[in-house]
């Protein structure tokens, strides 16, 4: 959790498992470079500007992803985003989810990417189940494995 990574010449897929956390993928379809962060919380609430792990907070993760993608040859004007996760896994049956961590993470990502003018071209968020996420930078597809919905591609 809180991980962050980029594709490389010989590593063209990125993967993680998320529940209330969100997998956010930013990719440049022309340069074929992608980065994925497994964000856990919406905002950095520490005194450190870049706390470890770097993918833990939405605001920090997007900043670091943008810096690393640019250093690897991606152009921000070409970046696209996909995301999945943000489930309400902490909700007890019959009670309201007072934390809403999944929803807060998704909202923070939408806001941050809108500010950077990076379009979210597809997403699979919310609901109550965790998901396996595999992003393939060559095809630009995100494969999602959900135990109730099965396998889907966005």
C-alpha positions in Angstrom: 0.0 0.0 0.0 1.2 3.5 -0.8 3.4 2.1 -3.6 4.3 4.0 -6.7 6.0 2.8 -9.8 6.7 3.4 -13.5 6.8 1.2 -16.5 10.2 0.5 -18.1 11.3 -0.8 -21.4 11.2 -4.4 -20.3 8.4 -3.9 -17.7 5.2 -2.8 -19.5 2.6 -3.7 -16.9 1.9 -2.4 -13.4 -0.3 -4.1 -10.9 -1.8 -3.8 -7.4 -4.7 -4.8 -5.3 -7.0 -2.1 -3.8 -10.0 -2.0 -1.5 -10.8 1.5 -0.2 -7.4 2.6 -1.7 -7.4 3.7 -5.3 -5.0 2.7 -8.1 -4.4 5.8 -10.2 -2.6 5.3 -13.5 -1.2 8.2 -15.5 0.1 7.4 -19.0 1.4 8.9 -22.1 0.0 6.8 -25.0 2.6 8.3 -27.5 5.7 7.7 -25.4 4.3 4.5 -23.9 5.2 5.5 -20.4 2.9 4.9 -17.4 3.0 5.3 -13.7 0.7 3.8 -11.0 0.2 4.9 -7.4 -1.7 2.9 -4.8 -3.2 5.8 -2.8 -4.5 5.3 0.7 -5.6 8.8 1.8 -6.6 12.0 0.1 -4.2 14.5 1.6 -0.7 14.6 3.2 -1.3 15.3 6.8 2.4 15.0 7.9 5.1 17.7 8.3 7.1 16.0 5.5 6.6 17.4 2.0 7.2 14.0 0.4 6.5 11.4 3.0 7.3 7.7 2.5 5.7 5.7 0.9 5.4 8.3 -1.9 2.1 6.8 -3.1 0.3 7.0 0.2 -1.4 10.4 -0.2 -3.2 11.5 -3.4 -1.7 15.0 -3.5 1.9 13.7 -3.0 1.4 10.7 -5.3 0.2 12.8 -8.3 3.0 15.3 -7.8 5.7 12.5 -7.7 4.1 10.6 -10.6 4.1 13.8 -12.8 7.8 14.5 -12.0 8.9 11.0 -12.7 6.9 10.6 -15.9 8.3 13.9 -17.2 11.8 12.7 -16.3 11.2 9.6 -18.3 10.0 11.4 -21.4 6.3 11.7 -21.0 4.6 15.0 -21.8 1.9 16.3 -19.4 -0.2 17.6 -22.3 -0.6 14.0 -23.6 -1.2 12.3 -20.2 -4.4 10.4 -19.6 -5.7 8.8 -16.4 -7.5 5.7 -15.4 -8.4 4.7 -11.9 -10.0 1.9 -10.0 -10.8 1.1 -6.3 -12.3 3.3 -3.7 -14.6 0.6 -2.3 -16.6 1.0 0.9 -14.8 -2.0 2.6 -15.1 -0.6 6.1 -18.9 -0.4 6.1 -20.6 -2.7 8.5 -23.9 -4.3 7.5 -26.7 -2.0 8.5 -24.5 1.0 9.5 -23.4 4.0 7.6 -19.8 4.2 6.5 -18.6 7.2 8.6 -15.1 7.1 7.2 -15.9 7.2 3.4 -12.2 6.8 2.7 -12.8 5.3 -0.7 -15.1 8.2 -1.8 -12.7 10.8 -0.4 -9.8 9.3 -2.3 -11.7 9.3 -5.6 -12.9 12.9 -5.0 -9.3 14.0 -4.2 -8.0 12.3 -7.4 -10.7 13.9 -9.6 -9.9 17.4 -8.1 -6.2 17.1 -8.5 -6.3 15.8 -12.0 -8.8 18.5 -13.1 -6.4 21.1 -11.7 -3.7 19.6 -13.9 -6.0 19.3 -16.9 -5.4 15.5 -17.1 -8.5 13.7 -18.3 -9.8 10.6 -16.5 -10.8 8.5 -19.5 -12.2 5.6 -17.6 -12.7 4.4 -14.0 -14.2 1.6 -11.9 -14.8 3.0 -8.5 -17.0 2.6 -5.4 -19.0 -0.5 -4.5 -18.0 -2.8 -1.7 -15.3 -5.2 -3.1 -11.6 -5.0 -3.5 -10.1 -5.3 -7.0 -6.9 -6.7 -8.6 -5.7 -4.1 -11.1 -3.3 -4.7 -14.0 -2.4 -1.8 -16.3 -0.7 -2.4 -19.6 1.0 0.6 -21.1 1.3 -0.9 -24.6 -2.4 -1.2 -25.0 -3.4 1.5 -22.5 -5.8 -1.0 -20.9 -6.6 -1.5 -17.2 -7.8 -5.0 -16.4 -9.8 -5.3 -13.2 -10.6 -8.5 -11.4 -13.5 -8.3 -9.0 -14.7 -11.3 -7.1 -18.4 -10.4 -7.7 -18.2 -8.8 -11.2 -15.5 -11.0 -12.7 -13.0 -9.5 -15.1 -13.5 -6.3 -17.0 -11.2 -4.0 -19.0 -11.4 -0.3 -19.1 
